[in-house]
């Protein structure tokens, strides 16, 4: 009987702990626990071909001087752009072909196919256009063809590309404009404005000096260490921003967002997902529908709204706030010394925290909000 | 003794098992007759939909049923008075369940192969295009890994269900409610153990996995690193739960 009693006591104890844990986090907390990542993937992803290509060729396009703008139009393949060691623009490309049977006849077909691929410069004054024509469709016996274009651009050159595939742009000083689909984009150590519109993709932007604008449809956007403002949108995907010196203006539709460590103001809107905003030096404006909104480390003014979801607000620092919080068909919780007015369908909290220097506006419609101070 | 127990479990549930397999065979034969009449994609989608929903539900139901019938048919007296350790009984019941799942998965694979071949999708997708670049060795390895992961997940679900049922027998009232709550509680505890245990076991070496992806119509391997800490913590939790199930069955349950 001793064992049974101990078991039942343990059961009651763990039950109490679980109820406290689940209730503390609300519905969102419980859902978050269920969605917990049991398997965590980490580290850099390294990519290698399944099989070495059966045919491979490399070509150089030579160098061009006096170029101010490079345009790559409708290229499908892998693109790599780095900084030129000289004042000249240079380009090279490689073609890799995978064949079905690796026989001599197929090798001839592959060589003929490689010759059909044309990569050329077209120059108009200070602007050059890189034209890539790849054979379509692939002839019988050829399983896959990959084109990789490498550009080395001098400082001050504007880069503009319409591209499908993987793109890696590293270490250049000039503006980048990328219209991209299907593949991964990596933009790193760039000095200049970056503008990316991408679909079905994963975009990573790191260590950029200049404003960044990214619009992603179906995919994820990760950015860190940006010395400038960041703006854009993510539809059906995820956003992760960390370490932005300027302002952040972003919308996340049908996906999760996380914005941390921002030097300027933050304006975010989101729907059907969780939005986390943390450690913002400037003002925060956030609007979330059908999802959770968590704003942690608020130090200045904040205007926060949630519809059909839960909100968590954590104020931080020595400053003060004038609180104006209203929940329609919802609940407001706080341990702070605020005045509460409650009717059947409406709860309001108001009052002054500290010196009341910054306005804190909270609006909840059919949901709940918890306001705390750390 | 274990073998006898295992055979008893299989025979005891043969009616449900045969009914399920019969239904699946009829469904497969019906869809085979539709190949060439309906769109291939529709045939494959209709083939995959019912088993993917039925299999986990059946595993859940069967895992409780294996114990429930002992109490219902009053054979629990015999089960608990047998001169064998509880682990023999529990492992035989789990093995019987896994046998059913494996048999079902095998039939599903064979039926899928037949349908893919009959609809012409096999040749179209796997032989002509880039999929043919994938080596058999990798395909077999990943199939085993995926199959193993699915089986492990089903074992965890079954184990939690069995523990919840057996634990509810400790109570004389509200057994159904206790069973459901124990089920929820077990998954809550599992999530917390995996979270905390994963951090404590972060020193364990990572797993490395080659994942197949297709970029620009070229198949490639992505070398990904998987943190092993949470997986070790999960394995420890499952081992602990299994030990507790044996202890409850052996020492605590009164019939």
Interface residues (C-beta under 8 A of the other chain):
Chain A: X3 X4 X7 X8 X11 X14 X15 X18 X21 X22 X33 X34 X36 X38 X39 X40 X41 X42 X43 X45 X46 X47 X48 X49 X50 X51 X76 X77 X78 X96 X98 X100 X143 X144 X145 X146 X164 X165 X166 X182 X183 X184
Chain B: X129 X130 X132 X133 X134 X135 X138 X167 X170 X181 X182 X184 X185 X187 X188 X189 X191 X192 X194 X195 X198 X206 X212 X213 X215 X216 X217 X218 X219 X220 X221 X222 X223 X224 X225 X226 X227 X230 X231 X234 X247 X248 X251 X252
